[in-house]
Amino acid sequence: MPLSGCGLCRAFVAGAMFYGNGIIAMMHKKSRARTRHRRAQWRIAVPVVVTCANDACGRRTPPHAACRHCGMYRGRQVMPPA
């Protein structure tokens, strides 16, 4: 079967696999359910933030990290305030 056109187009010939030129085409079509089940995991996680323990500051900061505004971490000054 002669194949003409670009190399990418050859991958879409039904039921064919090409080993010589490095293109491997899918042998079976993935169902909609399988594709959607896989894509459902692509969601972006919401960043976790906590309020600063310093009562004077109270800004939102990542957990287990010094506050970027006041420089406090676990009740002590670890960075100069911004």
PALUM-681382 format. One record per residue (C-alpha): x, y, z. Coordinates in steps of 0.2 Angstrom, whole numbers, plus 5000, padded with zeros to 4 digits. Layout:
BEGIN
XYZ;...
This chain:
BEGIN
500050005000;500950164995;500850305007;501050485002;501050645011;501850695027;502550575040;501250625052;499850575041;500450395039;500150365058;498250385055;498150235043;496850125051;497649975060;499450005055;501050015064;502650085058;504250025066;505550075053;505350265054;504950285072;503050315071;501950195080;500150215077;498750175089;498050005086;496350025094;495250185096;495150245114;493350255119;492550425125;492350365143;494250305144;494850475137;493750575148;494150475163;496050515160;495750695156;494750715172;496350705182;497150865173;496350985185;497451115194;497651095212;497051245222;498651325231;498551295250;498751455260;498551485279;498451655288;500051715296;500251675315;500751855319;499151945325;499852105318;500052035301;498651905297;499151895279;498951735268;500551635267;501051465261;501051335275;502751285283;503551445276;504051615283;502851755280;503451865266;502652025273;503252015292;504551885291;503851785306;503951595306;503251485321;503151635332;504951705329;505751825317;506751735304;506851865290;506852055290;505152125287;504752185269;
